[in-house]
Amino acid sequence: MQQPYESPGAGPAPSEYADTTRVLVVDDDPTVAEVVSGYLDRAGYVVDRAADGPAALARAAAHWPDLVVLDLMLPGMDGLEVCRRMRGHGPVPVIMLTARGDEDDRILGLEVGADDYVTKPFSPRELVLRVESVLRRTRPSAAAQPLHAAGLAVDPAARRATKNGTELALTVREFDLLAFFLRHPGRAFSREDLMREVWGWDFGDLSTVTVHVRRLRGKVEDDPARPRLIHTVWGVGYRFDATPAGTSETPEGRSDHA
């Protein structure tokens, strides 16, 4: 039987985002923290560690991380509150760790802004690959062209999005999802399509997509209950309309399509 956490001696090759990229690992389990930190260190990242919420916030204040690997169940202040407080100071990608596997817990982590969610026990190699995937999407090519539609403006190089000139506070995945929709107006995509094209995964929990679409609607729609931009296409998935002329063609209360 495979051990929950392998020795960091067999870790991945150095990442293309190594050397100057700082990752904060927050976990009160010293074994998990040591193994995760070992793998990230071997991949070339600058790694900080914290065992609880206050220590994590202090570490982040001293050296703002490029990404946070954050345990959900922490003593005193849980990971959800840590995530909220960090996001209150500035955007930062977050990968949430938890021993829980319930869908409600996964959705809760995503709803507070986590960009990815990994359930213990997990493969440290896979976690490093997910870290790289999130970082890759926060650092697109500087040649990426700005996108404009329906009062929305997205600048991929600056990682900046606005609605009618007002800045939108988007998480990494919300930004990527909006940019993808703006690049493909009028085309319907399944949740599997979006998982592959936006997240870069060929497998995963599709509720991740559902939650992110719901969160994105809450930020770009005038009335999220009656979306005019991001439509639910019943039996398919979602479609972005660059020139909205009506409401979504299906009721928005369906549990399987947000």
Order of alpha helices (4+ residues) and beta strands (2+ residues): beta-alpha-beta-alpha-beta-alpha-beta-alpha-beta-alpha-beta-beta-beta-beta-alpha-beta-alpha-alpha-beta-beta
